[in-house]
């Protein structure tokens, strides 16, 4: 059983909000987590809308269904009956006691205006991602908060090789996959997983009958992971009309299969690109979609770069969910082509730049993008980090440092 780092955040939200939604992709552990809370820290009745009888009752009379429930209640996979949200709104308007409803959903409700608007001001949303590396190892993670501390301590030399890091990225973070040692069984799981999402979640969200274009679109996006999102080019490559492509992409994003990393923008005089980057929510799924394994990476090492960049960015996105700093994540790219893989910005506007390198050795050119970023941002630039597959921390200047990728999950936890 894995201890999830968002648990304190979830309990805090239940302590002062009438409705809390735990959303995230299928099979990331939402049901397990809420049932653990229901049996311990937050006793509540548990009902899942995946159960046909429960779903039928909720669809037939949403208001009557809720009226028959007393005390705190957990409703799992609530996106399967969208009309429940209006009924929950009416219930909460009558009684705003905190902790009344804990909901889970396998769709990003921030991307579904009708749902998010119906509970605006009444609902707090907590996202559960696939397992972070710290959660897998059973250790707290404090790397994101350490980045914004007054000083970043040099860690002891890492113990993981480049192959070890790549193995983590290839595995991904779905709890069920982490326990499967057979590559064949992992492939079968991922194939079934994608089929289930397309046949259930996408249909629930959009009632689309023809789903044959989705697997090809997912493959096209996998080949572009870490690249700028270009709808026109994707439309040509997929053969989908631009309007259809954008609709399909929104559905893949709503079901957490793909993610976007927005471009950083400011009032700087230097012109910046506005296009987001494409990411996969899990690098195990990305590797499966691309047909990557350790043998292929050994033959084609150039494929490791995009995989590791996606891996690092998602690990940082996970940690940002529960960090004290709560930074926003962006990529940085000028129209002249200067770019930094990731830029984290805190509420005060301080920025940390991160470059990801698949190499186990580094040279001066590897920190050049961070030097350019420091010059562009001036006082807003806090520090720049190169995360690479070597094992040693290497200072490159007063505010520039190279660290092993393993520092992401071995850095000291943040202070309470």
N, C-alpha and C positions, 0 to 999 in steps of 0.2 A: 504494500500500500504506500502510495506516494503522499508526502505532506505538501500541500499546495500553498505557494507563497501568497496568493490573494486571499486566503482565509481570513486573516485579521481585517483586511479591507472590506470583505463581504459582511462580517459581523458588525463592523462599525457602521456600515450603511444601514443594516437592518435595525440598528439601535435608534436611528432618528428619521428614517424615511418609511412611508407606508408601503411602497412598492420598490423592490429591488429586482433587477433583471440580471441574471448571469448568462451572458451569451458567449458563443464561440462555436467552432466547427463541431460537427458530429465526432464522437469518439475521443474527445479531448479530456473527458472525465467530469463533465458537468453533473450528470446524474449521480455519480459516485460521491462527489463532493457535497451536494445538497442533502443526500440521504445520510451522510455522516453527520452533517450539522443537525438534521432532524432527529437523529438518535442520541445527540449529545448537547452541544452548546445552544442549539436553538430548536427545541422540540416543536414539531409541526406535523400536520397530516400531509402525506405525500400522495399525489395523483399524477399520472402521466397521460398526456394526450396521445401517446402512441398506443394506448389501450383503446380498442375499438368501442367498448361500452362507455368508457369515460368520454371519449371524443363525441360519440353520438349524443350523449346527454348535454354536453357543453354546446354543441351545434344547435340542438333542438330549442333550447331556452337558456342562453348565456346568463341572463339575470337570475333566473330561477336556480340554475346550477350553482351559482355563487352564493345565493341566499341560503342554500342548504348546507353550506360549509361554515362551521364555527371554529373560532380560534385561529391561530396562525396556520397558513396553508402553503404548501409548495406545489406549484403546477409546472410539470416538466414538459418540454417541447411545445410551448404555448403557441408557437407560430402556426401550428396545425389548425388552430381555430381563431383566426384573426378577429372575429366579432367579440371575443372575450375581452379585448382591450377596452372597448367602450363600456362594457359591463363593469369591468374593474374600476374604470374612471368614476362611474356613478357610485360604486360602493365606497371608494376612497373619499369622494366628495361628502358622503354622509358620515364617514368615520375615518379620521386621518391618523389613527393610532399607528405608531411606527411598527414595522415588522409584520404587517398583516399578510402581505403576499410576497413570496419569493418565487420568481419565475425563471425558467431557463428556456433558451431558444437557440436553434442552430442556424439562425440568420442574423445578420448585422442589422439591428433595428434602426440604427442611426441612418441607414441608407433607405429606409422605408418610411417616407414622410407621414403617411396616414396613421401609422402605428405610433411613431415617436411623438407626433403632435398631440395625439389623444391623451398621452400621459405626461406631457410637458409640465415640469415643476412638481410632479408627484412621484416620479420614478428615477432611481439612480441606476446607471448601467455599469456593470463590472464585466470585463472581458477575460475569459479563460482561454489561454493559448495552449498549444501542445506543450508537453513538459519541457522546462528549461533544463540546461545541463546541471545546474545546481539542484533542482528538484530531483533529477534522476540520481544524483550522487547523495542526496539527503543533506545538503549543506546550504545555509543561507547565502545569498548573493548580494554584494554591496558595490559592484563595480560602477554602476551608473552614478550612485551618490558619491563615490570616491572621485570620480572625474570632476565633480564640481566643488570638491573640498579645497581647503587652502593650500594643501600640498599633496602630491601623489607619491606615495611611498613606492620605492622599487621593490618588486616582489622577488622572492628567491627564484633561482633558475627553475624553469618548468620541467616536468618529468615526461610530458607527452610528445611523441614524435609527430612529424607531418602526417604519416600514415594513420596515427591515432586520431588526429584531429579530423582527417577526411572520413574516417570510419564513423565518427560521431555525426558528421554532416549527412552521410549516406543513410544512416539509420533514422534520423529525425526524432520526433518527440511524441508521437502518439503512444499513449500508455500500453496499448495492446501490442504494438509493434516492438516496443523496447524489450518485451519479454520473449520475442520470437527469434531464435537463433538460426533457423533455416532460411536462407535467401529465397528459396522457392515458396515457402509459406508467407514470407513478407510480400513477395510479388503478388501472390494470390489475394492477400488481404487488401493491398492497395487497389487492385483491379476491382474487387467487390465493393470497396469503399467508394470509389468514384461512381460506379454504377448506381449505388444506393442513393448518393446525393443527387444525381441527375434524375433518377426515377421518382424520388420522393420530395426532396427539398425544393428543387427547381420547379417541379410541377406545382407544389403547394404555393410557391411565390408567384408564379406567372401563368400556370395552366397551359404550358407549352406542350403541344403534342409531338412535334418533330424535334427530337433531341440529337439527331445524328451529327449535327454540326459541332456539338459541344466538345467531344473528345479531340477532334482535329484542332479546334480553337485552343484547347488546353495545351496541346502539344506545341502549337505555334508560340504560345505565350511562354512555355517552358524554355524554348530555344532562345527567347529574348529576355530571360530573367536577368535583372540588373541593368537592363537597357531602358532608354526613354520610351515611354508609351507613345506609339505613333498609330493612331486609328486608321489613317488613310492607307498606310503600308500594310497593316493587318487586314484591312478590307480587301485589298488586292490579292494578298497571299491566300486568304481564306475563301475568297469568292463570295463573301457575304456583303450585302448592301451596308453602307456605313451606319445607317440608323439601326439595322438589325444587329450589327456587330457591337455597337455601343450598349444596346439593350442586353445582349448576351454577356458582355463583359461585366456589366453591373450585377447580373445574377451570379456570375462566378465570384465576384467580390463579396456579394451579400452572403454567400455560403462559405466564405473564408478560404476558398481554394486559392484564390489569388489576392494579392494586396497591392496597394500603391504607396510609394514613398514620395510625398509632395516635394516640389522644388522650393528652396528657400528664397524668399524675396524680402527686400528692404528698400529703404530710400537711398541706397548707395548709388553713386553716379554710374558705376559700372553696370552694364546691361546684363541681366541674368535670364537664363531660360526659364520657361514656365511649365514645361512638360514634366509630369511625374515619372518615376521609375516603376517598372513592373517587378514585383516580387511574388514568390510563392509563400503561403502561410506556413509550410513545413518543407524542409529540404529533403526529407525522406520521400515525400510525394513528388518533389521536383526531380529527384534522382530516378525514381520509378518511371516518371513520364518521359524522361530523356533516355532511359535505358542505361543509366550509369551504375557501375559497380567498381570495386577496387581494381579489378583486372583491366577494365577499360580505361580508368584514370591512369594506370601505369603505362598503357600504350599511348594515350592521348592526354598528357599532363596539362595541356593548355585548357582543358575543360574544367579544371579544378578551380579556376579563378572565380567564375560566376557562381559556382556552387558555394564556395567559402564566403563570398561577399553576402549572398543571400542568408547563409547560416549565421554570420555575425550580426547582420542587421536585425534578423528576427530574434536572436538572443537578447539584443539590446532593447528591442521593442517589448519583449516580455518583461524584462527587468524594469523598464520605465513604468509599467502598469502599477507596480507596488513600491516604487522608489519614493523617498521623501521629497526629492527635487521635482519629480514629475515633468521632466523635460519634454519638449516637442521634438520630433525627429523629422529631418529633411535630408535631401541631397543638395549639393551645391554645384552649379555649373554655369559658367558664363557663356555668352554667345561666341566668344573667341575660343572656346574649347577648354578653358581651365576648369577643373572639376575636383571635387572631394567626395568620396563615397558616401559619407554620412556627416551631417552636422546636427548636433544636439544643442538646443537653446532653452535656457531656463527662463523663469518668469521675469527676471531682471534684465534679460536680453544678453546675458553672457553666453558665449558659444564655445563648444568643444568640437574640433574636427577630427574625424577618424578615417584613416585609410586602411584597406584590407589587402594584404599581399599573400599569395599562395606560396611564395618562396620562403625557404628556411634561412636565406641570407639577404642582407640589405645593403644598399648603396646610397650615396647622397641624393640621387635622383628620386628615391622613394619618398623622401620627405619634402621634395620641392613643392608638391601641391599644397601641403600644409603651410609652408613658408609663404606661398602666394596668398593663401587664405588669411594668415596673420597680418600680412600687409594690407589686404583689402578691408579687414574688419577693425584694425587698430585696437583701441582699448576694449572692445567687445570680445576680442579673442582671448580665451582663458588658457587653453592649451591644445596641442595637437598630438594625436596618438597614431602610430602605425601598429596595427595588429598583424603579426606574421606567424609563420609556422615554425620559427626557431624557438629556442628554449631560454634565451637570455634577454633581460631588460637592457636596452642600450639607449643612453641619453644622446640626443642629437643637438641639444641646445637648451637654453633656459626653460623654454616652454614646449619643447618637442621631445618625444620619447617613443621608442619602439618597445612593444611588449609582446610576449607570447600570447597567442589567441586564448590559451588556457587561463589567462588572467581573468577572463570574463566570469568564470565560475569559481576561481580560487582566491579572488581578492577578499580582503577582510569584510565582514558584514558591516553595514552602516550602524552607527550608534543609535540607541533607542532615544 
